[in-house]
Amino acid sequence: MTAKIIDGKVISDFFRAEYKRRVDRLASSGIRPGLAVVIVGDDPASQVYVRNKAKACESIGMYSEVHPLPSTTSQAALTAFVETLNARPEIHGILVQLPLPKGLDDRAVIEAIAAEKDVDGFHYANMGALVIDESPYPPCTPYGVMKMLEYEGITIEGKHAVIIGRSNIVGKPQAMLLLKAGATVTVCHSKTQDLPAFCRSADILVAAVGRPNFVEGHWIKPGAVVIDVGINRLPDGKLCGDVDYHSAAEVASAITPVPGGVGPMTITMLLGNTLHAAEATLPNAVGMETRLA
């Protein structure tokens, strides 16, 4: 068996085209969705991510602002700056690029963002809403995974989904979204005993552990769908995921590559969440979900 490649770029383009149509509709009401991204310090990887987010906004007609702040910015100053963005009606979404420099409290900054502008979906109010299936802004990476499965027509209801990783960014919200879709979910982590056995029971396997080529092909149930959320840089500079792609592709029915899999979807879902935040300002708000026929 050779797995079907789940192409994140193709799927991302599909949803971005739909989002652009919705942005154009908003324009007729005099609204242009606006995203403000705050970056503290000069971390090169974070700067690349921020530039990519700004370009993605512009590509579908959304407005974006990038606010670089020095690494010496204090907690109080950063919080105060976020609050100025909260007060601006033309800014519908706010994202503070993580990680922050040492000495700054990520959680306090996230909580300073107005919940209705927290398009990353990490505010306590939005994370709590996710648990009861009512979050308006699902965290972007796990939400992107769900949209990939939807696009590919992969059945989730009644399937066993295994997630490797329990982070607040991917693992936990991914579990909530898969539960909502009707899967039976197992969350594995560093203390899980006999991890390969759990993996071999999965109809859908999501790897988000941050270890290069960690999941081996013989861990995978024949015909399973494998979603590789990891992105790791090897000593030779090449990127790889958490799954040993070549051995896994011989067993799985479908698999995401790294790069080019989940990555493009993360930014696209950020656009979708920001668009939804803008639509929510209309008297008759339009839902954010892009459903396939």
Legacy VTK file of the C-alpha trace (Angstrom):
# vtk DataFile Version 3.0
C-alpha trace
ASCII
DATASET POLYDATA
POINTS 293 float
0.000 0.000 0.000
1.240 3.489 -0.815
-0.520 6.246 1.078
-2.385 9.081 -0.595
-0.614 12.369 0.093
-2.834 14.889 1.853
-1.620 18.106 0.239
-1.955 20.989 2.688
-1.164 23.586 0.047
-4.014 22.465 -2.228
-6.485 22.320 0.661
-5.303 25.654 2.002
-5.840 27.269 -1.400
-9.379 25.881 -1.500
-10.348 27.464 1.805
-8.529 30.709 1.078
-10.547 31.083 -2.111
-13.752 30.693 -0.102
-12.511 33.134 2.526
-11.705 35.678 -0.187
-15.287 35.483 -1.435
-16.488 36.182 2.101
-14.029 39.070 2.475
-15.400 40.543 -0.755
-18.960 40.234 0.581
-17.950 42.060 3.768
-16.451 44.836 1.675
-19.943 45.619 0.371
-20.885 46.388 3.994
-17.861 48.637 4.424
-15.945 46.157 6.562
-12.424 44.919 5.908
-11.291 42.193 8.328
-8.239 43.386 10.231
-5.544 41.362 11.997
-2.897 42.861 14.277
0.184 40.743 14.985
2.507 41.691 17.829
6.062 40.348 17.874
8.395 40.996 20.784
12.130 40.632 20.223
14.053 39.547 17.150
13.679 35.765 16.992
14.323 34.907 13.297
11.791 32.049 13.117
9.074 34.208 14.664
9.826 36.993 12.197
9.356 34.583 9.288
6.036 33.357 10.693
4.810 36.910 11.182
5.717 37.938 7.625
3.905 34.877 6.267
0.783 35.757 8.229
0.797 39.333 6.919
1.230 38.149 3.322
-1.600 35.637 3.735
-3.946 38.385 4.917
-3.106 40.612 1.985
-3.552 37.743 -0.482
-7.286 37.547 0.240
-7.928 41.257 0.745
-7.739 41.378 4.532
-5.990 44.166 6.416
-2.979 43.398 8.593
-0.670 45.263 10.915
2.641 44.004 12.310
3.839 45.593 15.519
7.466 44.772 16.357
8.370 45.570 19.951
11.854 45.416 21.492
12.878 42.448 23.642
13.195 44.888 26.550
9.430 45.523 26.526
7.999 45.074 30.024
4.985 42.974 30.925
3.003 46.110 31.782
3.912 47.834 28.520
3.010 44.781 26.435
-0.323 44.375 28.204
-1.098 48.058 27.759
-0.289 47.856 24.045
-2.598 44.856 23.601
-5.353 46.808 25.309
-4.981 49.632 22.779
-5.569 47.071 20.021
-8.637 45.756 21.865
-10.128 49.245 21.695
-9.714 49.643 17.925
-12.878 48.602 16.033
-11.029 48.123 12.728
-8.887 45.411 14.335
-10.949 42.219 14.518
-8.209 39.779 15.461
-5.127 40.072 17.660
-2.255 37.614 17.739
0.798 37.876 19.966
3.563 35.754 18.466
4.831 33.117 20.883
7.173 32.310 22.475
7.799 35.617 24.201
11.242 36.599 25.465
12.295 35.309 28.862
10.667 37.192 31.711
7.334 37.788 29.984
4.261 35.797 30.973
2.634 34.234 27.880
-0.586 33.404 29.685
-1.064 36.901 31.102
-0.625 38.401 27.639
-3.111 36.006 26.077
-5.648 36.864 28.771
-5.149 40.570 28.020
-6.511 40.005 24.497
-10.269 40.529 24.310
-11.846 37.079 23.988
-13.774 38.170 20.874
-10.474 39.149 19.200
-8.496 36.089 20.312
-8.240 34.507 16.873
-5.569 32.063 18.058
-8.219 30.555 20.338
-6.070 30.335 23.480
-7.930 32.722 25.805
-9.399 30.900 28.807
-12.910 31.810 27.642
-12.348 30.310 24.187
-10.562 27.218 25.470
-13.415 26.647 27.917
-15.959 27.089 25.136
-14.057 24.497 23.107
-14.671 21.899 25.809
-18.443 22.376 25.506
-18.320 22.440 21.678
-19.082 26.155 21.405
-15.748 27.826 20.649
-16.010 30.506 17.939
-12.243 30.348 17.415
-10.794 26.829 17.510
-6.986 26.875 17.839
-5.625 27.126 14.337
-3.465 24.020 13.967
-5.978 21.445 15.255
-8.743 23.262 13.412
-6.671 22.979 10.247
-6.339 19.236 10.815
-10.121 18.922 11.023
-10.558 20.863 7.786
-8.037 18.605 6.049
-9.975 15.517 7.119
-13.212 17.165 5.994
-11.798 18.107 2.599
-10.494 14.577 2.016
-13.854 13.059 2.946
-12.316 10.996 5.738
-14.887 9.551 8.117
-14.288 10.563 11.730
-17.486 9.470 13.442
-17.086 6.078 15.075
-13.337 5.923 14.408
-10.570 5.581 16.971
-8.310 8.635 16.932
-4.998 8.548 18.774
-3.130 11.776 19.485
0.518 11.746 20.516
1.033 14.929 22.523
-1.008 16.740 25.154
-0.031 20.385 24.635
-2.533 23.205 25.029
-1.696 24.319 21.485
-2.356 21.056 19.626
-2.942 17.889 21.634
-5.737 18.916 23.991
-7.754 21.052 21.542
-7.293 18.376 18.866
-8.863 15.857 21.233
-11.841 18.156 21.838
-12.447 18.711 18.123
-12.213 15.004 17.297
-14.587 14.174 20.148
-17.048 16.719 18.798
-16.821 15.018 15.400
-17.775 11.661 16.917
-14.415 9.922 17.272
-13.315 7.846 20.230
-10.151 9.634 21.328
-7.028 8.477 23.125
-4.390 11.041 24.108
-0.881 9.658 24.556
2.161 11.420 25.986
5.618 10.907 27.458
4.301 8.784 30.340
2.221 6.460 28.129
3.320 2.843 28.404
3.623 0.793 25.197
2.958 3.732 22.916
3.342 1.645 19.724
0.399 -0.515 20.807
-1.839 2.532 21.127
-0.696 3.790 17.733
-1.468 0.448 16.089
-5.062 0.727 17.336
-5.633 4.098 15.635
-7.809 4.634 12.587
-6.624 8.255 12.678
-3.202 8.994 14.155
-2.171 12.573 14.950
1.493 13.046 15.870
2.325 16.272 17.707
5.235 15.365 19.953
8.132 17.443 18.563
10.583 14.587 17.990
11.948 13.980 14.470
10.891 10.725 12.774
9.615 9.436 16.111
6.659 7.386 14.853
7.811 4.379 12.858
5.927 2.642 10.093
5.446 -0.592 12.038
3.590 1.387 14.727
0.815 2.193 12.259
-2.321 0.198 11.631
-2.604 -0.755 7.941
-4.962 1.684 6.241
-4.826 4.303 9.002
-4.843 8.035 8.275
-1.675 9.703 9.578
-1.565 13.422 10.357
1.931 14.694 11.124
1.787 18.008 12.982
5.483 18.039 13.909
8.075 20.167 12.200
11.697 19.554 13.124
14.953 20.786 11.629
17.632 18.132 11.184
21.385 18.789 11.528
21.670 19.036 7.725
19.080 21.819 7.700
16.264 19.739 6.218
12.797 19.689 7.747
11.008 16.563 8.848
7.959 15.660 10.862
7.341 13.517 13.917
6.544 10.542 11.668
9.087 8.541 9.677
7.359 9.459 6.442
8.747 6.808 4.102
8.000 3.797 6.306
4.613 5.213 7.346
3.560 5.888 3.751
3.929 2.182 2.974
1.307 1.309 5.592
-1.114 4.229 5.891
-4.001 4.941 3.527
-3.351 8.694 3.657
-0.624 10.852 5.167
0.413 14.489 5.456
3.949 15.388 4.357
6.344 17.724 6.153
6.697 20.365 4.896
3.531 20.999 2.891
1.011 19.246 5.084
-0.527 20.762 8.194
1.664 23.890 8.125
-0.176 25.825 5.387
-3.496 25.097 7.083
-2.502 26.756 10.350
-2.214 30.203 8.788
-5.326 29.634 6.685
-7.387 28.875 9.794
-6.027 32.058 11.367
-7.504 33.902 8.388
-10.783 32.049 8.872
-10.973 32.937 12.559
-10.203 36.602 11.850
-12.818 36.661 9.108
-15.368 35.194 11.490
-14.527 37.849 14.085
-15.225 40.522 11.465
-18.468 38.855 10.361
-19.588 38.735 13.989
-19.730 42.555 13.999
-22.563 42.498 11.455
-26.176 42.669 12.732
-26.901 39.271 11.159
-23.592 37.505 11.671
-22.572 34.827 9.184
-21.162 31.585 10.599
-17.504 30.874 10.035
-17.738 27.244 8.965
-16.835 26.459 5.361
-18.725 23.210 4.700
-18.148 21.062 1.679
-20.990 19.824 -0.485
LINES 1 294
293 0 1 2 3 4 5 6 7 8 9 10 11 12 13 14 15 16 17 18 19 20 21 22 23 24 25 26 27 28 29 30 31 32 33 34 35 36 37 38 39 40 41 42 43 44 45 46 47 48 49 50 51 52 53 54 55 56 57 58 59 60 61 62 63 64 65 66 67 68 69 70 71 72 73 74 75 76 77 78 79 80 81 82 83 84 85 86 87 88 89 90 91 92 93 94 95 96 97 98 99 100 101 102 103 104 105 106 107 108 109 110 111 112 113 114 115 116 117 118 119 120 121 122 123 124 125 126 127 128 129 130 131 132 133 134 135 136 137 138 139 140 141 142 143 144 145 146 147 148 149 150 151 152 153 154 155 156 157 158 159 160 161 162 163 164 165 166 167 168 169 170 171 172 173 174 175 176 177 178 179 180 181 182 183 184 185 186 187 188 189 190 191 192 193 194 195 196 197 198 199 200 201 202 203 204 205 206 207 208 209 210 211 212 213 214 215 216 217 218 219 220 221 222 223 224 225 226 227 228 229 230 231 232 233 234 235 236 237 238 239 240 241 242 243 244 245 246 247 248 249 250 251 252 253 254 255 256 257 258 259 260 261 262 263 264 265 266 267 268 269 270 271 272 273 274 275 276 277 278 279 280 281 282 283 284 285 286 287 288 289 290 291 292
